[in-house]
């Protein structure tokens, strides 16, 4: 299937981000692989698009306001019009100070994603069906984590879970802010996947997780904004 659309994927050099870029490429998208490490991005691109026919790389630190604000002009200079933004970059602090980990998780997983969405909103809305996908987690769902009978009640990763719950609410607020514009913003949970973050014991492959990202990125016209989608459909907030 040829789409002739373009997508920017943050955190695209490994795991879910890399599998998502592969899936977008296979469906005719031009993919902009974004991340902090240009060498890692180039290596990732070589693995999926050796001739660089349908992809490009963009150095982007999600904690840098200056870099985020320059993204629209850099895309325009490169002649790239985005149809889709996938906010996939994220951290899962496990070691060191709890407060330092919380600060890093909020800065990267929430503030960076919101800032990039706002910076690119006018750029995206030049297209007829603009989409933003926020890669969240079931670990950010109160419905799945709060209460003794919740399926993830035993989970206790304060920095990561707090940041993903905040990202979910940011999605709700951004959907209200852009209501009536055609910009559909969706938060998703890819499920527990076998990535560097998810570990080898996870039941789902990175490809299966990436399919949830792709589904949200290609929602048809008229789809509601501000929803939370998972591997089996709508997720509880």
VOSEDREN-69185 format. One record per residue (C-alpha): x, y, z. Coordinates in steps of 0.001 Angstrom, whole numbers, padded with zeros to 6 digits. Each point is the difference from the previous one (the first is absolute). Layout:
BEGIN
<r><X>X</X><Y>Y</Y><Z>Z</Z></r>
...
***
This chain:
BEGIN
<r><X>000000</X><Y>000000</Y><Z>000000</Z></r>
<r><X>001381</X><Y>003423</Y><Z>-000965</Z></r>
<r><X>-001027</X><Y>002906</Y><Z>002211</Z></r>
<r><X>002320</X><Y>002844</Y><Z>-001083</Z></r>
<r><X>-000145</X><Y>001308</Y><Z>003554</Z></r>
<r><X>002776</X><Y>000925</Y><Z>002439</Z></r>
<r><X>000427</X><Y>-000820</Y><Z>003671</Z></r>
<r><X>002465</X><Y>001092</Y><Z>002662</Z></r>
<r><X>000764</X><Y>-002632</Y><Z>002645</Z></r>
<r><X>001928</X><Y>000982</Y><Z>003118</Z></r>
<r><X>002174</X><Y>-002588</Y><Z>001677</Z></r>
<r><X>000188</X><Y>-001730</Y><Z>-003372</Z></r>
<r><X>003352</X><Y>-001752</Y><Z>000239</Z></r>
<r><X>-001112</X><Y>-003088</Y><Z>001954</Z></r>
<r><X>-002869</X><Y>-001983</Y><Z>001467</Z></r>
<r><X>-003517</X><Y>001193</Y><Z>-000701</Z></r>
<r><X>001225</X><Y>003079</Y><Z>-001830</Z></r>
<r><X>002081</X><Y>-002008</Y><Z>-002442</Z></r>
<r><X>-002772</X><Y>-002516</Y><Z>-000617</Z></r>
<r><X>-002458</X><Y>002829</Y><Z>-000540</Z></r>
<r><X>002299</X><Y>001607</Y><Z>-002576</Z></r>
<r><X>000292</X><Y>-003337</Y><Z>-001761</Z></r>
<r><X>-003783</X><Y>-000370</Y><Z>-000085</Z></r>
<r><X>-000525</X><Y>003530</Y><Z>-001306</Z></r>
<r><X>002607</X><Y>-000531</Y><Z>-002720</Z></r>
<r><X>-001647</X><Y>-003228</Y><Z>-001087</Z></r>
<r><X>-003249</X><Y>001915</Y><Z>-000407</Z></r>
<r><X>001422</X><Y>002731</Y><Z>-002203</Z></r>
<r><X>000787</X><Y>002733</Y><Z>002522</Z></r>
<r><X>003083</X><Y>002174</Y><Z>-000058</Z></r>
<r><X>001386</X><Y>-000358</Y><Z>003519</Z></r>
<r><X>002013</X><Y>002532</Y><Z>001977</Z></r>
<r><X>001947</X><Y>-001865</Y><Z>002675</Z></r>
<r><X>000554</X><Y>002373</Y><Z>002920</Z></r>
<r><X>002126</X><Y>-000430</Y><Z>003092</Z></r>
<r><X>002952</X><Y>001236</Y><Z>002022</Z></r>
<r><X>002696</X><Y>-002205</Y><Z>-001566</Z></r>
<r><X>000583</X><Y>000655</Y><Z>-003700</Z></r>
<r><X>002351</X><Y>-002955</Y><Z>-000331</Z></r>
<r><X>-002612</X><Y>-002357</Y><Z>001423</Z></r>
<r><X>-002669</X><Y>001506</Y><Z>-002262</Z></r>
<r><X>002160</X><Y>-000458</Y><Z>-003097</Z></r>
<r><X>000698</X><Y>-003607</Y><Z>000973</Z></r>
<r><X>-003717</X><Y>-000605</Y><Z>000482</Z></r>
<r><X>-000812</X><Y>001582</Y><Z>-003343</Z></r>
<r><X>002604</X><Y>-002153</Y><Z>-001732</Z></r>
<r><X>-001756</X><Y>-003075</Y><Z>001371</Z></r>
<r><X>-003383</X><Y>000900</Y><Z>-001463</Z></r>
<r><X>000711</X><Y>002342</Y><Z>-002930</Z></r>
<r><X>003622</X><Y>-000497</Y><Z>-001131</Z></r>
<r><X>-000307</X><Y>002311</Y><Z>-002991</Z></r>
<r><X>-001717</X><Y>002746</Y><Z>002032</Z></r>
<r><X>-002710</X><Y>000127</Y><Z>-002639</Z></r>
<r><X>-002948</X><Y>000469</Y><Z>002367</Z></r>
<r><X>001500</X><Y>001197</Y><Z>003261</Z></r>
<r><X>002037</X><Y>002726</Y><Z>001660</Z></r>
<r><X>001451</X><Y>000599</Y><Z>003450</Z></r>
<r><X>-000432</X><Y>002897</Y><Z>002395</Z></r>
<r><X>002030</X><Y>000647</Y><Z>003118</Z></r>
<r><X>-002463</X><Y>000787</Y><Z>002774</Z></r>
<r><X>000364</X><Y>000049</Y><Z>003767</Z></r>
<r><X>-003477</X><Y>-000034</Y><Z>001514</Z></r>
<r><X>001232</X><Y>001996</Y><Z>002999</Z></r>
<r><X>001338</X><Y>002835</Y><Z>-002189</Z></r>
<r><X>-002504</X><Y>002795</Y><Z>-000556</Z></r>
<r><X>002271</X><Y>001577</Y><Z>-002612</Z></r>
<r><X>000266</X><Y>-003183</Y><Z>-002083</Z></r>
<r><X>-003738</X><Y>-000664</Y><Z>000230</Z></r>
<r><X>-000914</X><Y>003512</Y><Z>-001133</Z></r>
<r><X>002286</X><Y>-000325</Y><Z>-003037</Z></r>
<r><X>-001615</X><Y>-003207</Y><Z>-001291</Z></r>
<r><X>-002669</X><Y>001642</Y><Z>-002222</Z></r>
<r><X>002515</X><Y>002241</Y><Z>-001780</Z></r>
<r><X>002442</X><Y>-002880</Y><Z>-000432</Z></r>
<r><X>-002729</X><Y>-002101</Y><Z>-001594</Z></r>
<r><X>-001012</X><Y>002862</Y><Z>-002280</Z></r>
<r><X>003623</X><Y>000508</Y><Z>-001027</Z></r>
<r><X>000204</X><Y>-003692</Y><Z>-000886</Z></r>
<r><X>-003229</X><Y>000195</Y><Z>-001987</Z></r>
<r><X>-001806</X><Y>-002429</Y><Z>002316</Z></r>
<r><X>-003690</X><Y>000452</Y><Z>000814</Z></r>
<r><X>-001058</X><Y>-002189</Y><Z>002910</Z></r>
<r><X>-003348</X><Y>-001720</Y><Z>000193</Z></r>
<r><X>000712</X><Y>-001878</Y><Z>003219</Z></r>
<r><X>002007</X><Y>000583</Y><Z>003183</Z></r>
<r><X>000790</X><Y>-002994</Y><Z>002217</Z></r>
<r><X>001203</X><Y>001013</Y><Z>003456</Z></r>
<r><X>001745</X><Y>-003233</Y><Z>000892</Z></r>
<r><X>003165</X><Y>001215</Y><Z>001760</Z></r>
<r><X>-000074</X><Y>-000927</Y><Z>003658</Z></r>
<r><X>002027</X><Y>-000927</Y><Z>003044</Z></r>
<r><X>-000661</X><Y>-002489</Y><Z>002809</Z></r>
<r><X>002147</X><Y>001119</Y><Z>002962</Z></r>
<r><X>000841</X><Y>-002921</Y><Z>002277</Z></r>
<r><X>003167</X><Y>001012</Y><Z>001819</Z></r>
<r><X>001250</X><Y>002964</Y><Z>001991</Z></r>
<r><X>-002052</X><Y>002696</Y><Z>001669</Z></r>
<r><X>-003751</X><Y>-000467</Y><Z>-000242</Z></r>
<r><X>-000542</X><Y>003739</Y><Z>-000375</Z></r>
<r><X>002662</X><Y>000333</Y><Z>-002681</Z></r>
<r><X>-001616</X><Y>-002903</Y><Z>-001845</Z></r>
<r><X>-003442</X><Y>001569</Y><Z>000288</Z></r>
<r><X>001312</X><Y>003312</Y><Z>-001315</Z></r>
<r><X>001678</X><Y>-001697</Y><Z>-002968</Z></r>
<r><X>-003093</X><Y>-002072</Y><Z>-000782</Z></r>
<r><X>-002293</X><Y>003028</Y><Z>000062</Z></r>
<r><X>002400</X><Y>002096</Y><Z>-002089</Z></r>
<r><X>000436</X><Y>-002679</Y><Z>-002662</Z></r>
<r><X>-003230</X><Y>-001984</Y><Z>-000009</Z></r>
<r><X>-002422</X><Y>002880</Y><Z>000526</Z></r>
<r><X>001441</X><Y>003489</Y><Z>-000430</Z></r>
<r><X>002025</X><Y>-000947</Y><Z>-003069</Z></r>
<r><X>-002935</X><Y>-001750</Y><Z>-001683</Z></r>
<r><X>-002375</X><Y>002889</Y><Z>000678</Z></r>
<r><X>002552</X><Y>002600</Y><Z>-001104</Z></r>
<r><X>000681</X><Y>-001819</Y><Z>-003273</Z></r>
<r><X>-003718</X><Y>-000411</Y><Z>-000671</Z></r>
<r><X>-000617</X><Y>003707</Y><Z>000523</Z></r>
<r><X>003052</X><Y>000980</Y><Z>-002050</Z></r>
<r><X>-001186</X><Y>-002124</Y><Z>-002931</Z></r>
<r><X>-003744</X><Y>000640</Y><Z>000254</Z></r>
<r><X>-000170</X><Y>002704</Y><Z>-002684</Z></r>
<r><X>002312</X><Y>-002002</Y><Z>-002256</Z></r>
<r><X>-002130</X><Y>-003132</Y><Z>000376</Z></r>
<r><X>-003252</X><Y>001818</Y><Z>-000640</Z></r>
<r><X>001067</X><Y>000868</Y><Z>-003524</Z></r>
<r><X>-000968</X><Y>-003583</Y><Z>-000847</Z></r>
<r><X>-003593</X><Y>-001269</Y><Z>-000283</Z></r>
<r><X>000311</X><Y>-002804</Y><Z>002580</Z></r>
<r><X>002646</X><Y>000919</Y><Z>002597</Z></r>
<r><X>000651</X><Y>-002525</Y><Z>002761</Z></r>
<r><X>001985</X><Y>000015</Y><Z>003248</Z></r>
<r><X>000709</X><Y>-003218</Y><Z>001884</Z></r>
<r><X>001134</X><Y>000128</Y><Z>003615</Z></r>
<r><X>001655</X><Y>-003273</Y><Z>000997</Z></r>
<r><X>-001152</X><Y>-000554</Y><Z>003565</Z></r>
<r><X>-000420</X><Y>-003213</Y><Z>002002</Z></r>
<r><X>-002514</X><Y>-002052</Y><Z>001894</Z></r>
<r><X>002194</X><Y>000858</Y><Z>002985</Z></r>
<r><X>-001367</X><Y>003543</Y><Z>-000303</Z></r>
<r><X>-003612</X><Y>-001146</Y><Z>000239</Z></r>
<r><X>-001739</X><Y>000571</Y><Z>003332</Z></r>
<r><X>-002594</X><Y>-002548</Y><Z>-001082</Z></r>
<r><X>002656</X><Y>-002679</Y><Z>-000376</Z></r>
<r><X>002285</X><Y>000957</Y><Z>002890</Z></r>
<r><X>-002118</X><Y>001479</Y><Z>002812</Z></r>
<r><X>-001983</X><Y>-002211</Y><Z>002363</Z></r>
<r><X>000756</X><Y>-003411</Y><Z>001433</Z></r>
<r><X>-001779</X><Y>-001820</Y><Z>-002833</Z></r>
<r><X>001618</X><Y>001936</Y><Z>-002846</Z></r>
<r><X>001983</X><Y>-002212</Y><Z>-002400</Z></r>
<r><X>003197</X><Y>002012</Y><Z>000530</Z></r>
<r><X>-000549</X><Y>000763</Y><Z>003681</Z></r>
<r><X>003384</X><Y>-001448</Y><Z>000960</Z></r>
<r><X>001905</X><Y>002375</Y><Z>-002300</Z></r>
<r><X>001933</X><Y>002708</Y><Z>001817</Z></r>
<r><X>002235</X><Y>002073</Y><Z>-002266</Z></r>
<r><X>-000719</X><Y>003478</Y><Z>001276</Z></r>
<r><X>001950</X><Y>002119</Y><Z>-002501</Z></r>
<r><X>-001060</X><Y>-001873</Y><Z>-003128</Z></r>
<r><X>-003619</X><Y>-000588</Y><Z>000986</Z></r>
<r><X>-000515</X><Y>003578</Y><Z>001145</Z></r>
<r><X>001403</X><Y>001324</Y><Z>-003272</Z></r>
<r><X>-002217</X><Y>-002243</Y><Z>-002133</Z></r>
<r><X>-003108</X><Y>000920</Y><Z>002002</Z></r>
<r><X>000895</X><Y>003647</Y><Z>-000549</Z></r>
<r><X>000499</X><Y>-000627</Y><Z>-003729</Z></r>
<r><X>-003487</X><Y>-001501</Y><Z>-000155</Z></r>
<r><X>-001520</X><Y>003127</Y><Z>001526</Z></r>
<r><X>002079</X><Y>002173</Y><Z>-002313</Z></r>
<r><X>-001570</X><Y>-001863</Y><Z>-002920</Z></r>
<r><X>-003488</X><Y>000748</Y><Z>001326</Z></r>
<r><X>000826</X><Y>003686</Y><Z>000411</Z></r>
<r><X>001688</X><Y>000329</Y><Z>-003393</Z></r>
<r><X>-002967</X><Y>-001672</Y><Z>-001688</Z></r>
<r><X>-002241</X><Y>002679</Y><Z>001521</Z></r>
<r><X>002404</X><Y>002767</Y><Z>-001020</Z></r>
<r><X>-000042</X><Y>-001133</Y><Z>-003636</Z></r>
<r><X>-003655</X><Y>-001027</Y><Z>-000170</Z></r>
<r><X>-001521</X><Y>000807</Y><Z>-003367</Z></r>
<r><X>003323</X><Y>000312</Y><Z>-001815</Z></r>
<r><X>000242</X><Y>-003492</Y><Z>-001425</Z></r>
<r><X>003078</X><Y>-000793</Y><Z>002084</Z></r>
<r><X>-000622</X><Y>-003399</Y><Z>001624</Z></r>
<r><X>002158</X><Y>-000656</Y><Z>003059</Z></r>
<r><X>-000007</X><Y>-003521</Y><Z>001396</Z></r>
<r><X>001849</X><Y>-001551</Y><Z>002914</Z></r>
<r><X>000805</X><Y>-003696</Y><Z>-000278</Z></r>
<r><X>001269</X><Y>-002913</Y><Z>002026</Z></r>
<r><X>002033</X><Y>-002429</Y><Z>-002127</Z></r>
<r><X>-000228</X><Y>-002656</Y><Z>002686</Z></r>
<r><X>002940</X><Y>-001638</Y><Z>001749</Z></r>
<r><X>002489</X><Y>-000527</Y><Z>-002823</Z></r>
<r><X>003396</X><Y>-001625</Y><Z>-000361</Z></r>
<r><X>002236</X><Y>003078</Y><Z>-000236</Z></r>
<r><X>002954</X><Y>001316</Y><Z>001998</Z></r>
<r><X>-002540</X><Y>001689</Y><Z>002274</Z></r>
<r><X>-002488</X><Y>-002879</Y><Z>000154</Z></r>
<r><X>002499</X><Y>-002819</Y><Z>000383</Z></r>
<r><X>000209</X><Y>-003477</Y><Z>-001481</Z></r>
<r><X>-002887</X><Y>-001434</Y><Z>002041</Z></r>
<r><X>-002632</X><Y>002252</Y><Z>-001569</Z></r>
<r><X>-002754</X><Y>-001916</Y><Z>-001818</Z></r>
<r><X>-000267</X><Y>002301</Y><Z>-003037</Z></r>
<r><X>002512</X><Y>000729</Y><Z>-002725</Z></r>
<r><X>001092</X><Y>003527</Y><Z>-000841</Z></r>
<r><X>-001739</X><Y>-000475</Y><Z>-003350</Z></r>
<r><X>-003306</X><Y>-000708</Y><Z>001742</Z></r>
<r><X>000422</X><Y>003121</Y><Z>002116</Z></r>
<r><X>000856</X><Y>002061</Y><Z>-003071</Z></r>
<r><X>-003225</X><Y>-001133</Y><Z>-001659</Z></r>
<r><X>-001970</X><Y>001891</Y><Z>002673</Z></r>
<r><X>002007</X><Y>003135</Y><Z>-000822</Z></r>
<r><X>-000683</X><Y>-000430</Y><Z>-003711</Z></r>
<r><X>-003721</X><Y>-000551</Y><Z>000591</Z></r>
<r><X>-000279</X><Y>003262</Y><Z>001960</Z></r>
<r><X>002058</X><Y>001858</Y><Z>-002605</Z></r>
<r><X>-002322</X><Y>-001047</Y><Z>-002816</Z></r>
<r><X>-003398</X><Y>000456</Y><Z>001630</Z></r>
<r><X>-002598</X><Y>000916</Y><Z>-002648</Z></r>
<r><X>-001545</X><Y>003459</Y><Z>-000388</Z></r>
<r><X>-002598</X><Y>000745</Y><Z>002647</Z></r>
<r><X>001756</X><Y>-002033</Y><Z>002684</Z></r>
<r><X>-000268</X><Y>001489</Y><Z>003486</Z></r>
<r><X>002972</X><Y>001781</Y><Z>001518</Z></r>
<r><X>001149</X><Y>-000478</Y><Z>003572</Z></r>
<r><X>-000459</X><Y>-003764</Y><Z>000285</Z></r>
<r><X>002185</X><Y>-002661</Y><Z>001642</Z></r>
<r><X>000500</X><Y>-003069</Y><Z>-002196</Z></r>
<r><X>001695</X><Y>-003291</Y><Z>000818</Z></r>
<r><X>000616</X><Y>-003373</Y><Z>-001577</Z></r>
<r><X>-003622</X><Y>-001003</Y><Z>000553</Z></r>
<r><X>-001725</X><Y>003304</Y><Z>-000668</Z></r>
<r><X>-000921</X><Y>002840</Y><Z>002352</Z></r>
<r><X>001945</X><Y>000112</Y><Z>003267</Z></r>
<r><X>-001293</X><Y>001207</Y><Z>003387</Z></r>
<r><X>001447</X><Y>003323</Y><Z>001124</Z></r>
***
